[in-house]
Amino acid sequence: MARTALARFEFEHLDPSDAIESFLHRGDFKASRTTGAFTPIAPLTPADIQSTRSEQPAAGDLLLAVRRMREEFKAEIAKLTLVSAPPTN
């Protein structure tokens, strides 16, 4: 499951039967009426799992975001340092 999908869950009010729909899955939980056996479910393949990773940002995008945040933090720290510095006489 993609982290973005997991982050949308409100765990205090989570209904497990609704949450399961967010997971990548195959098949259903219905048993055959004639035999009472569950129908076979084809396992997920690596190709299926790769499609869920498309929600994740690329490494280059993450690095750019981190660098941008770093510069913003430096600017904020510089502002705070100027504000909190004692006046020089």
ChimeraX attribute file (.defattr): number of C-alpha atoms within 10 A of each C-alpha:
attribute: neighborCount
match mode: 1-to-1
recipient: residues
	/A:1	11
	/A:2	15
	/A:3	11
	/A:4	10
	/A:5	12
	/A:6	13
	/A:7	9
	/A:8	8
	/A:9	13
	/A:10	10
	/A:11	11
	/A:12	6
	/A:13	7
	/A:14	10
	/A:15	11
	/A:16	9
	/A:17	8
	/A:18	9
	/A:19	14
	/A:20	10
	/A:21	9
	/A:22	13
	/A:23	13
	/A:24	13
	/A:25	13
	/A:26	11
	/A:27	11
	/A:28	10
	/A:29	9
	/A:30	10
	/A:31	12
	/A:32	10
	/A:33	8
	/A:34	6
	/A:35	8
	/A:36	9
	/A:37	10
	/A:38	13
	/A:39	13
	/A:40	10
	/A:41	11
	/A:42	9
	/A:43	10
	/A:44	11
	/A:45	8
	/A:46	8
	/A:47	8
	/A:48	12
	/A:49	13
	/A:50	9
	/A:51	10
	/A:52	14
	/A:53	13
	/A:54	10
	/A:55	11
	/A:56	12
	/A:57	9
	/A:58	10
	/A:59	9
	/A:60	9
	/A:61	11
	/A:62	12
	/A:63	11
	/A:64	11
	/A:65	11
	/A:66	12
	/A:67	12
	/A:68	12
	/A:69	12
	/A:70	12
	/A:71	11
	/A:72	12
	/A:73	12
	/A:74	12
	/A:75	12
	/A:76	12
	/A:77	12
	/A:78	11
	/A:79	11
	/A:80	11
	/A:81	11
	/A:82	11
	/A:83	10
	/A:84	8
	/A:85	8
	/A:86	8
	/A:87	7
	/A:88	4
	/A:89	3
